[in-house]
Amino acid sequence: MTTRTSWADMAANSAAENVGSGSSSASNSKPVYVPPHLRNRPPSADPPAPTSTGPASSNDRPGQGGSRWAAPRNDYGNRSGYGGGGRLGGWGGRGGWDRGRDREVNPFGNDDADTEQAFSEQENTAINFDAYEDIPVETSGDNVPPPVNTFAEIDLGDALNLNIRRCKYVKPTPVQRHAIPIALAGRDLMACAQTGSGKTAAFCFPIISGIMRGQVPQKPLRGARTVFPLALILSPTRELSMQIHEEARKFSYQTGVKVVVAYGGAPINQQLRDLERGVDILVATPGRLVDLLERARVSLQMIRYLALDEADRMLDMGFEPQIRKIVEQMDMPPPGVRQTMLFSATFPREIQRLASDFLANYIFLAVGRVGSSTDLIVQRVEFVHESDKRSHLMDLLHAQRANGVQGKQALTLVFVETKKGADSLEHWLCMNGFPATTIHGDRSQQEREQALRSFKTGATPILVATDVAARGLDIPHVAHVVNFDLPNDIDDYVHRIGRTGRAGKTGLATAFFNENNTNMAKALADLMQEANQEVPAWLTRYAARSFGGRNRRPGGGGGRFGGRDFRRDSSYNRGGSDYYSGGNNNSGGYGGGYGANVAIVCIVLVGIGEEILTKK
Ligand SMILES: Nc1ncnc2c1ncn2[C@@H]1O[C@H](COP(=O)(O)OP(=O)(O)OP(=O)(O)O)[C@@H](O)[C@H]1O
């Protein structure tokens, strides 16, 4: 299997190479204990904040009379400067403008980003395209626009095309092939596609392209400090919002489209200043957005595009009231006037039903995952008594070390149940020579961001996490996920293990099981069986005796799994024609949709809300 690195990996690698203690280079020598107060300090040799490559120019925009493709955004001129402090300083990742030079910061961190040569040499092989050859795809809804095979077939605009090349995306992934034409046709969309398959670009490209094409809108009369974004992208966690923002900034580099992120836990004043400098696309977590709306600092009156990432989580009980408030009770244009796109790797039927309130004559798209959910992930479950867990983990880590599986190219993510448990395990690992850090809801946002960076660069190749890191995070090189404490919900398990084996890469997931997890036995055994994993005989025996472990898998008791348009259910009947009036099965022998035994599995990047997570 190809394991060439993407540009993102290369950036991470170069950062890691500059990191001293705890990196893989120290692997063969006795690891050094790092006291807690020094553990997460940014390495002094870490790369500096990316520098600008030049003024935001308009000459890569095709001329389109009256649209923003033809209208350079001269409103950059009067900014007081915004640098965001670069990747490792302050509230990471918000940088869009170079404070001193008043220029758009190059999000590619590559001074040559303007030159064709700089990005034409290597393609992004993060995605294993071979695995997509016979991927099942199903669409339903009226007049579904046909998919495309190449980016060249889609008129996204020169500036965006240039950024796609800078990202080294050579061809669209399956979800992009189908979703982008649907979105460009102005259609509402509910899209279900596997983790790591490029959903972010699938909703970002049409939004950016649409804003570039559109007329520069007349700002409504309102308080001078109110901003009017044209697109809103909501996601359930702070870290996921930051990730989407980083991606969107790359895609919109030098297009004139301005992307701002707002999330809880970070100082609101900085975010207000970011907004004041102008915003076309607002990426936000719901709680912070409600705050901004209530302060009348943001108006949704001009929203043309609404995208919900991890949409099923956003409409799950924790978030639904906030989402309804934002979407239905403020000043956002109604469905049909705005364009709404919902993306996730799972869409349980009840959630689809709820979600349909936000959509108008929408298309449902389901794209199976690369291989199957867990073909790429070897799942192991081991019986480990509570008191033996630490020594068992130590054995695993020593074995990894002995096999040379460690360092920045082989990160280990260890999931535990509680925040206290996370701190305690992290401390113990460090004491025993395994550089670790931790992420959970009791840590400040700054500490959380720092921990993630330290993990990604391999400075601390073990991350002990609660469910705050279970969903939504795209961390390259996670080779091993250890469920030190199993979750109580099989979906959480699926999301956790989905942090490895992403984008066509293989991964390993090990779960520690004991008497405290008997309610998970059946769901776990079913899931493993479905994924052609070896199910230990003892687990099968536990499964035969047990009942529970909320099972959303196909064929499981919960029946919440959704890789199929709920409008096609025979039980669903709401007068028909306004909901579902046709289908387009591109599944190529896939049969009648995603039935009970289908392995689409949308392992998910469903996030848990920060409000919920902070309780963990
Ligand atoms: N067309 C493409 N060619 C090559 N790489 C791509 C392409 N599209 C996306 N990628 C890369 O694939 C990786 C996964 O993309 P992304 O994070 O958008 O997936 P996702 O479907 O949102 O995953 P998840 O469900 O886990 O959030 C990213 O590193 C991204 O840069």
Ligand as a Chemical Component Dictionary entry (heavy atoms), coordinates in Angstrom:
data_LIG
# 
_chem_comp.id                   LIG 
_chem_comp.type                 NON-POLYMER 
_chem_comp.pdbx_formal_charge   0 
_chem_comp.three_letter_code    LIG 
# 
loop_
_chem_comp_atom.comp_id 
_chem_comp_atom.atom_id 
_chem_comp_atom.alt_atom_id 
_chem_comp_atom.type_symbol 
_chem_comp_atom.charge 
_chem_comp_atom.model_Cartn_x 
_chem_comp_atom.model_Cartn_y 
_chem_comp_atom.model_Cartn_z 
_chem_comp_atom.pdbx_ordinal 
LIG N1  N1  N 0 -9.367  14.895 -4.087 1  
LIG C1  C1  C 0 -8.472  14.617 -3.163 2  
LIG N2  N2  N 0 -7.277  14.102 -3.496 3  
LIG C2  C2  C 0 -6.353  13.806 -2.555 4  
LIG N3  N3  N 0 -6.536  14.009 -1.232 5  
LIG C3  C3  C 0 -7.715  14.518 -0.845 6  
LIG C4  C4  C 0 -8.732  14.852 -1.786 7  
LIG N4  N4  N 0 -9.784  15.351 -1.090 8  
LIG C5  C5  C 0 -9.444  15.326 0.204  9  
LIG N5  N5  N 0 -8.206  14.833 0.360  10 
LIG C6  C6  C 0 -7.485  14.635 1.635  11 
LIG O1  O1  O 0 -8.105  13.544 2.287  12 
LIG C7  C7  C 0 -8.027  13.704 3.695  13 
LIG C8  C8  C 0 -9.399  13.488 4.302  14 
LIG O2  O2  O 0 -10.259 14.521 3.911  15 
LIG P1  P1  P 0 -11.381 15.058 4.898  16 
LIG O3  O3  O 0 -10.797 15.327 6.223  17 
LIG O4  O4  O 0 -12.121 16.130 4.198  18 
LIG O5  O5  O 0 -12.279 13.776 4.970  19 
LIG P2  P2  P 0 -13.728 13.642 5.605  20 
LIG O6  O6  O 0 -14.556 12.858 4.670  21 
LIG O7  O7  O 0 -14.227 14.968 6.054  22 
LIG O8  O8  O 0 -13.351 12.738 6.817  23 
LIG P3  P3  P 0 -14.125 12.618 8.190  24 
LIG O9  O9  O 0 -15.440 11.987 7.913  25 
LIG O10 O10 O 0 -13.224 11.787 9.003  26 
LIG O11 O11 O 0 -14.233 14.045 8.640  27 
LIG C9  C9  C 0 -7.501  15.095 3.942  28 
LIG O12 O12 O 0 -6.165  14.985 4.339  29 
LIG C10 C10 C 0 -7.626  15.781 2.600  30 
LIG O13 O13 O 0 -6.614  16.739 2.398  31 
# 
loop_
_chem_comp_bond.comp_id 
_chem_comp_bond.atom_id_1 
_chem_comp_bond.atom_id_2 
_chem_comp_bond.value_order 
_chem_comp_bond.pdbx_ordinal 
LIG N1  C1  SING 1  
LIG C1  N2  SING 2  
LIG C1  C4  DOUB 3  
LIG N2  C2  DOUB 4  
LIG C2  N3  SING 5  
LIG N3  C3  DOUB 6  
LIG C3  C4  SING 7  
LIG C3  N5  SING 8  
LIG C4  N4  SING 9  
LIG N4  C5  DOUB 10 
LIG C5  N5  SING 11 
LIG N5  C6  SING 12 
LIG C6  O1  SING 13 
LIG C6  C10 SING 14 
LIG O1  C7  SING 15 
LIG C7  C8  SING 16 
LIG C7  C9  SING 17 
LIG C8  O2  SING 18 
LIG O2  P1  SING 19 
LIG P1  O3  DOUB 20 
LIG P1  O4  SING 21 
LIG P1  O5  SING 22 
LIG O5  P2  SING 23 
LIG P2  O6  DOUB 24 
LIG P2  O7  SING 25 
LIG P2  O8  SING 26 
LIG O8  P3  SING 27 
LIG P3  O9  DOUB 28 
LIG P3  O10 SING 29 
LIG P3  O11 SING 30 
LIG C9  O12 SING 31 
LIG C9  C10 SING 32 
LIG C10 O13 SING 33 
# 
